[in-house]
């Protein structure tokens, strides 16, 4: 695996870790504010956090004599498209978390690992056999990991599932625009757009108050600074050197990390079933990153040794 691919995979895995813990923050935040209020504040915080980062990176490039050309049209259009998809996905997910468990929400959200390659077919993207096998392993692993109830899909499950489709579109939109523009700028714009879009239903459907927002300061700050400002930027930058289907598989580790976060923060003990799910998901991640060329080289090397 090339160094750039390893770096991209590491960024995406770190983003998944942050998002996994964010499920806890999102659930706790609902004790104080509504879903649109939570998303509005967290996204504006995420955008504001990135502004000094943009200035810092620009100054570094200027001092190094590196001038990065900016495709302003692609940046604006990409930021708006990403912001719309993010607003739709995060709002549906946040609403659904109110009516379902964190574990089920983590599994259903991670179904984008199946939705992304399915949507990719309509975009004439070829999906290798190893990736499809990895998708099957990941789905089975996350089922063991997160689905423990015998009941069917609740209203919350359906909201989260609809959000998973929106997140799949978000991944594909980022895959298209991230090679064309500066990743941090794209991420900053998408948060501003998402915050603006979520603010309208916040004022129409909810009754946001300063007291409630400050009461939820810890989960909102975590979701704003780390989940938005850091993790989504890692996603935008990391996807530049990673196939979107493989990227979705790595990002699906958030379901694993959400269970681990519950164990560490809420003192929940992993069952044998959940451990088996973790093993399957990690196996899927490894399998998805093995290129067909690597398999062929092993096969030819074995034939030559015989």
N, C-alpha and C positions, 0 to 999 in steps of 0.2 A: 504494500500500500504506500502511495506517495505521501511525502511529508505534509503537503497541503490537504490531502484527504484526511490524514490523522488529525490535523489541527481543526479542520471543519467538524469532524466527528466529535472531538473533545468539546468544542463550543456548544454543539447541539445537545450533548449529554449533560453538560452543566446547566443549560437552559431547562432540560427535563427535570433535573434535580430541584431547581428553584420552583418550577411549576408544580412539582409533586407536593412540596411543602405548602404551596399557595392554596391548595385545596382546603387545608386546615384553616388558613387565614380567611378564605372566602366564606367558609361555613360559620366561623366565629363572627365575622363582620355582619352577617345577616341578623344577629341578635340586636343590632343597634340601628342600622339603616336599611333602606330598600335596595334592590338589585341595581337599579339605574343610578341611584345616588352613589353607591359603592363604585360602580364602573366609571362614572363621570369624574369623581375625585381622583381615583387611582390613575386614570389615563392622563389627566392634566398634570399630575405629579410626575408621571413617567416622562412626559414631554419636556417639562421644565428641568428635570434631572439631566436630560441629554443636551440641552443648550450649551452649558459650559464644556461638555465633552466635545461638541462640534468645534467650538472656538479653540480648544486645546489641540485637537488633531490638526486643524487648519494652521495653527502657529507652528506646530512641529514640522509639517510639510513645507511651510514657507521657509523655516530656518534651514531645512535640508535641501532647499532649492527645487522641491518637487511641486509642480503645479498640476493639480488634478482637474481635468476638464469636467464641467458639469453640464449634463443634459437636463436643462431646467424643465422642459416640457415633460420628459419621461419621469422626472422626479415628482412633479406636481400631480400628474395623472396617476402614477404609481402610488403615491401617498394617499390620494383620495380613494383609489380602488382598495388598497390594503386597509384603510381606515373603515370603509363600509363593511368589508368582510369581517374585520375584527369586531366592530360594533355589534354586528348581527350575531356572530358566534359567542362572544363573551356575554352578551345580554341573555341569550337563550340559555346558556350554561348557568349563569348566575340565578336566573329564575328557577331553573330546574333543581338546583342544589337545595332550594327551600323545601322541596317535596320528595326528595329521594336521599339515599345515604351517600356519603362521600365515596365509599368503595364502588358502588354502582355507577356513580357519576364519573369516576376515574376510568372505569372499563368502557362505558358507553362513549365517552369523549375520545378515547383511544381508538375507537373504530375508524377514525380517519386513516389509519394505516391500511385499511381495506378500501376505503372510499377513494383515496388518492390514486392508486393504480387503476381503479375502475374508471374514474374520471379521465385519467391519463390515456386510456384506450380511445376515448372520443377525441382526444387531442393528438392522436396518431403517435403516441409514445410507445415504444416497445418495452415490454416488461419481461425480464429473464425468468427462467424456471426456478432458479435458486431464490429469487426474491419472492415468488409466489409461495414456495415452500415455507420461507421465513414468515410470510404473512399468516399462513395457516398456523404455524407454531405460535406466533405472537398472539393470535386470537384465542387459541386454546389455552395458552399460558395466562392471559389476562382473565379468561373465564374462571379458571381455577383460583386466580388471585383475588378477584373482586366480587364475583357473583356467588353469594352464599345463601340468599333467600330463595324460597321455592315459588314466590309469587311472580306474576307476570309483570309487564311493563306498566308503571304508574304514569300519572300525568307528568311528574318530574322527569321520569325516564325519557318520555317523548320529547320534552323540551331540550334535554341534553343531547339526544340523538339528532335533533334538528340543528343544534349548535355544532355538532360534529361535522355535518355537511358543510356548514359555513366555514369552519376551521380548515376543511379540506380545500375549499376554494381559496382561502387565505394562503395556504402553502403553495398552491399553484400560481397565484398572483405574484407572490414573492419570488418564486422560481423564475418568473418571466422578467420582472423588473430589477431584481437585485444585481445582475451583471451589468446593468446599464447605468446605475446611479450609485452615489455614496450611501452605504448601508445605514449609517447612523442618522443621516439626514432623512432618509426614507422612513426609518423607524420613528423619528421625532414627529414628522408630519402625520403619520398614521395615527399616533396617539392624540394629537390635537383634533383630527377629524373624528376619531372615535369618541373623544370627550364631548365634542360639540353635538354629535348625533345622539349620545346618551342623555345629554342635558335636557333635551326637549321632553321626552317621556318622564324624566325626573320631576320636572315642574308640573307636568300635566297629571301624572298618576300618583306621585308621592308627595310627601310633605317634608322636604329636607330641612334640617335645622343645624345650626352651628354646634349646639350642644351634643346632638347625636353623632355628628361627624367626629368631633373631638373625643367622644367616648369610645369610638372605634379607631382611634389613632394608630394603634399597633398593627392590626391586620391591614388597614388601608395603606400605611406606610410600607409595609412589607410588599403588598401587592403592587403599589405604585413604583417604588424605587427598584426593588429586585425583580418582581414578576414582569413588570412592564419595562422599566428603564433598562435593566440589565438583560433579562432573559430574552425578550423579543428582539433586542439588538443582536444578541448572540445568534438568534435564529436567522435573522436577515443576513448577517455576515457569514455564518456557517453554511447556509444554503448555497452560497456562491460556488463552493467547491464540492458540492454533494448532490447526487441524484435525488429528486424530490421524493421518490418512493422510499429510498434508503433513509433520507432525512426524516420522513414520517415515522419510520420504524424506530429510529433512535429517540425521537421526541416522545414516542409512546412509552418510553421508560418512566414518564411522569406518573403513570399508574403504579409502577413498582415503588417509586420514591414516595408516593402519597401514602402507601401502606407503611413503609418504613418510618415516615414522619409521624404517622399515628402511633406507631410503636414507641418511638423516642419521646414524643411530646405528650401523648395521651396514655402512655404505658400499656399499650395493647400488645398482646403476645401473638406472634405469627404461628398459625397452625401448620401442620404438615402439608395440607392442601395449598396454602398460600406460598410456602417455600417452594413447592413443586411448580407453582405458577411463575415465581421469580426465575427459576432455573430455565423454564421453557422460553420466557421472554428474552433472557440474556442469550440463550442459544440462537434465537431468531435474529437478534441484533448482529451476532458474530457471522451467522450464515449469510445475512443480507449484504455484508461488506466483502464477501469473498467473490472475486471477479471470476467469470468463466475462463479468462486467460490463465488465471492461477491454477484452476482445476485441470485445464488442458496441459499446462506445463508439468504438473505432477504426474499426469497420465503418461505423457511422452517420456518423462524421466524414468518412470518405472519400466516402460517398455524397453528403453535403451539398456537399463541395468540387467534385464533378462537376456 
